[in-house]
Amino acid sequence: IIEMRYGLYNGKVRTQREIAKMLGISRSYVSRIEKKALNKLFKELSM
C-alpha cells in the first residue's frame, strides 16, 4: 500500500480510493493499513 500510495514502485502515485478498488477492500481499511505502516516506519527511523 505504501509503495502504491507514494509511487515508490513505478512512480505512479495512487489515491486511497484507487488502491482500495485494486485490492478489493474499503478505502477506510487502506487508510488504517497506511497509517499503521507509516507509524512503523517513523518509529524505526527515529531510533
N, C-alpha and C positions, 0 to 999 in steps of 0.2 A: 504494500500500500504506500509506503514512504517513497519507494522508487517511482511509482506511477504518479503520485501526488506532486512530487517536485521535479519530475523529468530526469531522474538520475540514470535511468536505463537507456532511453532512446532520445532524450532531450525534449520529449513532449510532455508538458505539464497537463495534468487532468484534474477535473473538479471531483469533489467527493461524490457527487451525483453520477458522474461518468464511471467512476470506479465501482460504485455500488451496482450499477447496471451491468457492467462487465462481469462482476463476480457473483451476481445474483443474490446480493444481500442489501439490507436497508442502508440509506445514507447515514443514519444515526449510528449504525454499527461501524461503518467505515470511520466515522468521526471518533468513536471510542477507541478503536484499534489504533488510529493515527495518534491520538493524544497519549495513549499508553506507550507507544513506540517512541515518541518524541521525549517523553519523560525519562524513559530508559536511556536514550542517547545522551540527554543533558546530564543525567546522573553519572554516566560513565565518563563523559568529557570533563566533568568538574572535579574528578578525583585527582 
